[in-house]
Amino acid sequence: MNACPALEIHFRNASDDHLMAQLDRGDPEAALQTIQTRYETRIMNFVRGLLRDQHLAQDVTQEVFEKVYFKSHLYRQGTNFPAWLFEVARNQALSALRARRRSPIPVSNLAGNDESNPQDVLVAIPEDRLHRELEEAEFMAAFTAAVAKLPEHYRLVFDLCVREGKSYQEAAEILNLPTGTVAIRIMRARKRLFRALSGHLGRLRRPPACFQG
């Protein structure tokens, strides 16, 4: 039976906190469906960026929303729901990376054959790859959380100019702001992100492009 249209509108317009409360009471299926509709594309893009595997990312994305349902009691009302959700996604993606690390790797997929000590090849290459993947995944998860915590007026210009690649002038026209104000907000957003991510940046080989220019 289809849900009542009035109920669908109610859930569609509900806040994230209200939807999370409904997972423990009321109509959990409709609440979860609304949350998934609202965030699935963003979570999918985030997870795919960490895993670099379309099919695995699809599976992990579904697991993320299953976790939201079963762990809804861990969410604290009034906090930042998107940041909490992306942390759930980060944990699921890292678990998938570790599981892939434990899976056997066909010898035919390895670059080169060290016949003198093949065990070194089988162990060292996957371990180095895992280290890079985890390093990048940790940074991207922290970066996403840090952007979500930016004040809205900084986050809007950062998303437009850095994530979407719009010029300062284009962003200024969209937000009805002076171009100079956009430039200042971008600078201040980068400064806040740099402070929040300084521990991660120290481990990277080169700073990400979003901190340059």
Protein Blocks (a to p, Z undefined) as FASTA:
>chain_A
ZZdfklmmmmmmpcfklmmmmmmgojlklmmmmmmmmmmmmmmmmmmmmnopaklmmmmm
mmmmmmmmmmmmmpcghiafklmmmmmmmmmmmmmmmmmmmpccdfklpgcjafklmmlm
mmmmmmmmmmmmmmmmmmmmmmmmmmmmpcfklmmmmmmmmmnopafklmmmmnopafkl
mmmmmmmmmmmmmmmmmmmmmmpmbdcfklgZZ
